[in-house]
Amino acid sequence: MSRSEQIEQVQLMLEACDQAILDVLAGKTVTFNGRSVTRESLSEIRKTRQALREELVELKRLSSGRSRFKYANLNPRF
């Protein structure tokens, strides 16, 4: 799977999380990750959404070619 396909898949999953949160808040019964979700399970959906957001940021960073680390120039020029 290409990086752009991975980004698209994560974005779709994020949209599904957002919709599940809205549905649960509206009082609907939602099936999420194969389980019936109620308002008490909302924190689980939010954790999943946060993990997906972090994954999306990482995938976008990797696709841009930027390094995760920045390097300091420790050679003083006085």
Order of alpha helices (4+ residues) and beta strands (2+ residues): alpha-beta-beta-alpha
